[in-house]
Amino acid sequence: MVRALIKENLSTMPPLYRRIAQYILDNGKNIGFSSIYEVSDAIGVSNASLVRFARSLGLKGYSELRRRLQQDIAQKISSYEKISGSGLGCLSRNSQRQKFFENEQENLCRTFENLDTETLDRVVAAITDAEKIFLAGFGLTRHFMGSFEYSLRATLDKSVVPICGCVSDYTPSLKSFTSRDCLFLATFPPYSGEGMHIATVVRERGGVFILITDSSACPFYSFADTVVRCERNSLLLNNSYVGLVAVLQTFVNQASLALKETSAVEREKNRTMERTGYAAIGSQGIAD
């Protein structure tokens, strides 16, 4: 598959080719049926650059690149994207369940394919090195970032600052962001309008900005120091969040291992305080 070939060579490409490659990875379905003129105009590069890019992959030129993308699309339709048009309402309950399982499994596989070791190492370094960790999420994503916040607080001896609500709500917290801090922002279509404001503040102040999103179509994609791409295909709702949940849990686990002595102390502090708390209210159980 040509997409796999592009991903394999992405890290070693020069900046111009990387820009073309990322656009193709995000818009393969459209490019497979677009002329070289339409694609070059959309990316903002010359026709010759597209031809040279294709040849750098061992292809004869743009025409072969487009043909190979069409083949990729055909394979996806047969194995994954056809699900969306399979008439779920006409299937048995067991068949519907199987379709949903397969879809979410594919979301997980694609998400973790995007999360290479280098990216994960950068994220963990940002968590372990930061003085304060800011977590931004709006709409539905704020609930997932709230879970991430809880896990970080329970595991690490770090100041964790939630960023949510309207501009007036989060400004008192965001104003304390410095170059010694890092900020995570999770956003999926429709992308949060507040994200651009937050991304601008972080870039101006020099902190580390980690963006969790689905594609380079995110309007502040280029602002991020590190991008974690989550597959979001859903059969009924607008977005699937299984990939987001999985990568956030991975970040916590890896950071906990990186700071294992501190993490062990923090977990024991939590358990001790839980026991004290439940004893104070007369409960016999301890929450999981």
Secondary structure, 3 states (H helix, E strand, C coil): CHHHHHHHHHHHCCHHHHHHHHHHHHHHHHHCCCCHHHHHHHHCCCHHHHHHHHHHCCCCCHHHHHHHHHHHHHHHHHHCHHHHHCCHHHCCHHHHHHHHHHHHHHHHHHHHHHCCHHHHHHHHHHHHHCCEEEEEECCCHHHHHHHHHHHHHHHCCCEEEEECCCHHHHHHHHCCCCCCCEEEEECCCCCCCHHHHHHHHHHHHCCEEEEEECCCCCCCHHHCCEEEECCCCCCCCCCCCHHHHHHHHHHHHHHHHHCHHHHHHHHHHHHHHHHHHHHHCCCCCCCC
